[in-house]
Amino acid sequence: MKVLFSGGYTLGPVTPLLAIRETIQEKYPEAEFLWIGTKTGPEKKLIKEANIKFISIASGKFRRYFSLFNIFDVIKVIIGFFQSIKILWQENPDMCISAGGFVSVPLHFVAWIFGIPTWVHQQDIKIGLSNRLMAPLARVVTTSVEKNVKHFNKRKTSWLGNPVRQDILQGNKEKARELFHLKSDLPVVFATGGGTGSVKVNQMIVEAIQHLSGFVQMIHLSGKERPQELVERAKKYFSDYQVYQFFTEEMKHAYAIADIVVSRGGFATLSEIAALNKVAIIIPKPGHQEDNVEFLEKNKATILVNEITSNGLYLAKIIRDLLVDKEKQKELATNLQVLLPVAKKHNIIHIIEKLLQ
């Protein structure tokens, strides 16, 4: 069996597919895997670390507004279409699986032409254009949240929950204390701005740590692609603040030790936080992430901090208030876990078997 995954540009469409790959490999050890991604996205490093063959193709963004870049992106999509023909002809996979991303659209269209079964997984609350284009061609469509099932063809759509990598659930608090040189008498906040980092989140974290010194320990994942001058300067002044540009194995341990996670609102990250039964303060990126977090906040599953109307002082206050309110912590973590259940392995295997028929 050969499975072709696709997605990239951000890590949002990547991590749930890696979780699906783990489940397939456990059931079918002989399975082969191939990944189609973007040339410049952060997914290439992660995929290669997972020992999956990686091929990049041209990818254009489907904008719903007028832009001169649309002209160039149409050309990229056409190039991606012909590259997809070559790849699918040579590799001849048994199925194609995507959790969104523009790079997947030409690939799934070619797969449909070739009669290769496809599976599209919808993570976010707001349906992305790429999934809207791919879903009518797919044999199977799944959703992370129950309310989104109604937006697709009911005959082939089901509520799956979101696949989460098993490795991320295997962090160790004692290992984290050793790895990050943490004290045992102060709570820990783990802050991350997403797969590529966020300048705005980094600024808010640095502002917040000034008002949290001596009250919490902060592990800050700033992102490789962002300027580091501000966070590096803050590290010199605050002994309980440490910053890193990129995590691999360290990620699960940072999650494990965290009393509170401050994060962007990508659904893959939200699903990991839910699976770990952690308390989340979310600073959503403008756009679809705002829809994700508004849905969760409305259901008392997370705390939303608006990056435009809020600042680091406000974030620090939220952190301090939340750390002393144990009942609130329990309510948020429980509600998040209920709303975003982890996809069950047997359901994933059932879908794979359906695609193999």
C-alpha positions in Angstrom: 0.0 0.0 0.0 1.3 3.5 -0.9 -0.3 6.6 0.7 0.3 10.1 -0.6 -0.1 12.9 1.8 -0.2 16.6 0.7 -0.1 19.9 2.5 2.1 22.7 3.7 3.1 26.3 3.6 2.1 26.3 7.3 2.3 23.3 9.7 -1.5 23.4 10.2 -2.4 20.9 7.5 0.7 18.8 8.3 0.6 17.6 11.9 -2.8 15.8 11.7 -1.6 13.9 8.6 1.5 12.8 10.5 -0.8 11.4 13.1 -2.8 9.5 10.5 0.5 8.2 9.1 1.4 6.8 12.5 -1.9 5.0 12.8 -1.6 3.5 9.3 2.0 2.4 9.9 1.0 0.7 13.1 -1.7 -1.4 11.3 0.2 -1.8 8.0 4.0 -1.8 8.7 4.7 -2.5 5.1 2.9 0.7 3.9 4.9 3.3 1.8 4.4 7.0 2.3 5.1 10.0 0.1 4.5 13.7 0.9 3.8 16.5 -1.6 4.4 20.0 -0.1 5.6 23.5 -0.9 9.1 24.6 -1.8 9.5 27.2 1.0 7.2 26.1 3.8 8.3 24.8 7.2 6.9 21.3 6.5 9.9 20.0 4.6 12.1 19.7 7.7 9.4 18.0 9.7 8.6 15.5 6.9 12.2 14.6 6.4 12.7 14.0 10.1 9.8 11.5 9.9 11.7 9.7 7.1 9.0 10.3 4.5 9.9 11.0 0.9 9.2 14.7 0.2 8.5 16.3 -3.2 7.7 19.9 -3.7 5.4 21.3 -6.4 4.4 24.8 -7.5 1.6 26.2 -5.4 -0.6 29.2 -5.9 -2.9 30.8 -3.3 -6.6 31.1 -4.1 -7.5 34.6 -3.1 -11.2 35.7 -2.9 -10.3 39.3 -3.7 -8.7 41.2 -6.5 -4.9 41.0 -6.5 -2.3 41.2 -9.3 -0.7 38.2 -7.5 -3.7 36.1 -8.6 -2.3 36.2 -12.2 1.0 34.7 -11.1 -0.7 32.2 -8.8 -2.9 30.9 -11.7 0.3 30.1 -13.5 1.7 28.3 -10.5 -1.5 26.3 -10.1 -1.2 25.2 -13.8 2.4 24.2 -13.3 1.4 22.3 -10.1 -1.3 20.5 -12.1 1.2 19.2 -14.6 3.7 18.3 -11.9 0.9 16.4 -10.2 0.2 14.4 -13.3 3.8 13.4 -13.5 4.0 12.4 -9.8 0.8 10.4 -9.7 1.7 8.6 -12.9 5.1 7.7 -11.6 4.2 6.9 -8.0 0.8 5.4 -8.6 -0.4 5.7 -4.9 -3.4 3.8 -3.6 -4.9 6.9 -2.0 -4.3 10.6 -1.5 -5.0 12.3 1.9 -5.1 16.0 2.7 -6.1 18.3 5.6 -6.2 21.4 3.4 -3.7 23.7 1.9 -3.5 25.1 -1.7 -0.7 22.7 -2.7 -3.2 19.9 -2.4 -5.8 21.2 -4.9 -4.3 20.4 -8.3 -3.0 17.1 -6.9 -6.5 15.9 -5.7 -8.0 17.1 -9.0 -5.5 14.9 -10.9 -6.1 12.0 -8.5 -9.9 12.2 -9.3 -9.1 12.2 -13.0 -6.9 9.1 -12.5 -9.5 7.4 -10.3 -7.3 7.4 -7.2 -9.5 7.7 -4.1 -9.0 10.7 -1.9 -9.7 11.7 1.7 -10.2 15.4 2.7 -10.1 16.3 6.4 -11.5 19.6 7.6 -9.9 21.0 10.7 -10.9 24.6 11.1 -14.4 26.0 12.0 -14.5 28.0 8.8 -14.3 25.9 5.7 -11.2 26.8 3.7 -11.5 27.4 -0.1 -9.0 24.6 -0.8 -11.2 22.0 1.0 -14.3 23.4 -0.7 -12.7 22.7 -4.0 -11.4 19.2 -3.1 -14.4 17.9 -1.1 -16.8 17.3 -4.0 -14.1 15.1 -5.6 -13.2 13.2 -2.5 -14.5 9.7 -1.6 -14.3 10.5 2.1 -14.6 13.8 4.0 -14.1 14.1 7.8 -14.3 17.0 10.2 -12.7 17.9 13.5 -15.8 19.4 15.0 -19.3 17.9 14.8 -21.0 21.2 13.6 -19.1 21.1 10.3 -20.5 17.8 9.1 -23.6 19.7 7.7 -21.4 21.7 5.3 -20.5 18.7 3.2 -22.1 15.8 1.4 -23.7 13.8 4.2 -23.3 10.5 2.4 -19.5 10.6 2.6 -18.9 12.9 5.6 -18.4 12.0 9.2 -17.2 13.6 12.5 -13.8 12.1 13.2 -12.2 14.5 15.7 -8.7 15.6 15.0 -5.8 13.1 14.7 -3.0 13.9 17.1 0.6 12.4 17.0 1.1 9.9 19.8 4.6 11.3 20.4 3.2 14.7 21.5 1.3 12.9 24.3 4.4 11.2 25.7 6.1 14.2 27.3 7.7 13.9 30.7 7.6 16.5 33.4 10.8 15.4 35.1 12.6 15.3 31.7 11.2 18.9 31.1 12.6 20.1 34.4 16.0 18.8 33.5 15.9 19.9 29.9 14.8 23.5 30.6 16.4 23.8 34.0 13.1 24.7 35.7 12.4 25.4 39.4 9.9 23.2 41.2 8.2 26.0 43.1 7.1 28.2 40.2 4.3 27.5 37.6 5.3 27.2 34.0 3.8 29.0 31.0 4.7 27.6 27.5 4.2 30.2 24.8 4.3 29.6 21.1 3.5 31.7 18.0 2.8 28.7 15.7 4.9 26.8 13.3 6.7 29.8 11.8 6.4 32.1 14.8 4.6 35.4 15.2 6.2 38.8 15.6 3.1 40.1 17.4 2.9 37.1 19.8 6.6 37.5 20.5 6.1 41.2 21.3 3.2 40.4 23.7 5.2 37.7 25.5 8.2 40.0 26.0 5.9 42.7 27.4 4.1 40.2 29.6 7.2 38.7 31.1 8.1 42.1 32.6 5.0 41.8 34.8 5.4 38.1 35.5 9.0 38.0 36.7 9.2 36.0 39.9 5.7 34.8 39.5 6.0 32.3 36.6 8.7 30.5 34.5 8.3 31.1 30.8 9.3 28.8 27.9 9.0 30.8 24.7 9.1 29.2 21.3 9.7 32.3 19.1 10.0 30.7 15.6 13.0 30.4 13.3 11.7 32.9 10.7 11.1 35.8 13.0 13.6 38.5 14.3 15.2 37.4 17.5 16.7 40.7 18.8 13.8 41.5 21.1 13.5 38.0 22.7 17.2 37.6 23.0 17.4 41.0 24.8 14.6 40.0 27.2 16.4 36.7 28.0 19.3 38.7 29.4 17.2 40.6 31.8 14.7 37.9 33.1 16.2 34.8 34.7 12.9 32.8 34.5 12.4 33.5 30.8 14.0 31.3 28.2 13.5 31.4 24.4 14.0 28.9 21.6 13.6 29.2 17.8 12.5 25.7 17.0 11.5 22.5 18.8 11.4 18.9 17.7 11.6 16.3 20.5 11.5 19.2 23.1 7.9 20.1 22.2 6.3 17.2 24.0 8.2 18.0 27.2 7.4 21.7 27.1 3.7 20.7 26.8 3.9 18.2 29.6 5.4 20.7 32.1 3.1 23.6 31.2 0.4 24.8 33.6 -0.8 27.2 30.9 -0.2 27.2 27.1 -0.3 30.5 25.2 -0.6 29.9 21.5 -1.9 30.9 18.1 -5.3 29.4 17.1 -4.3 26.8 14.5 -6.5 23.7 14.9 -3.6 21.3 15.0 -2.2 23.1 18.0 -5.6 23.4 19.7 -6.1 19.7 19.2 -2.8 18.9 20.9 -3.6 21.2 23.8 -7.0 19.5 24.1 -5.6 16.0 24.0 -3.1 16.9 26.8 -5.9 18.4 28.9 -4.1 21.7 29.2 -5.4 25.2 29.8 -5.1 27.5 26.8 -4.9 31.2 26.3 -5.1 31.8 22.6 -4.0 34.8 20.5 -5.5 34.0 17.1 -4.0 35.1 13.8 -6.5 37.4 12.0 -8.7 35.2 9.7 -9.8 31.6 10.1 -8.1 31.3 13.5 -10.4 33.9 14.9 -13.4 31.7 14.0 -11.7 28.7 15.7 -11.1 30.6 18.9 -14.4 32.5 19.0 -16.2 29.1 18.8 -14.2 27.7 21.7 -14.4 30.8 23.9 -18.2 30.9 23.4 -18.3 27.3 24.8 -16.0 28.2 27.7 -13.1 26.1 26.4 -10.4 28.7 26.1 -9.5 32.4 26.7 -9.3 34.6 23.7 -6.8 37.5 23.6 -7.1 39.8 20.7 -3.7 40.9 19.3 -5.1 44.2 18.1 -6.9 45.4 21.2 -4.7 43.7 23.8 -1.1 44.1 25.0 1.4 42.3 27.1 0.2 43.9 30.3 -3.3 42.5 29.7 -1.9 39.1 28.8 0.1 39.0 32.1 -3.0 39.8 34.1 -4.9 37.0 32.4 -2.1 34.6 33.2 -1.9 35.7 36.9 -5.7 35.5 37.4 -5.9 32.1 35.8 -3.1 30.6 37.7 -4.9 31.3 41.1 -8.3 30.1 39.8 -8.1 26.3 39.8 -11.8 25.9 39.1 -11.5 28.0 36.0 -8.5 26.0 34.8 -10.4 22.8 35.2 -13.5 24.1 33.4 -11.5 25.3 30.4 -9.4 22.2 30.0 -12.4 19.9 30.4 -14.6 21.8 27.9 -11.8 22.0 25.3 -11.3 18.2 25.5 -15.0 17.6 25.0 -15.2 19.9 22.0 -12.0 18.7 20.3 -11.8 14.9 20.8 -8.8 13.0 19.5 -9.6 10.9 16.5 -9.9 7.2 17.4 -7.4 4.9 15.7 -10.0 2.3 14.7 -12.0 5.0 12.9 -9.0 6.1 10.9 -8.3 2.5 9.9 -11.9 2.0 8.9 -11.5 5.0 6.5 -8.3 3.6 5.1 -9.9 0.2 4.5 -12.8 2.0 2.8 -10.4 3.8 0.5 -8.7 0.5 -0.4 -11.9 -1.1 -1.6 
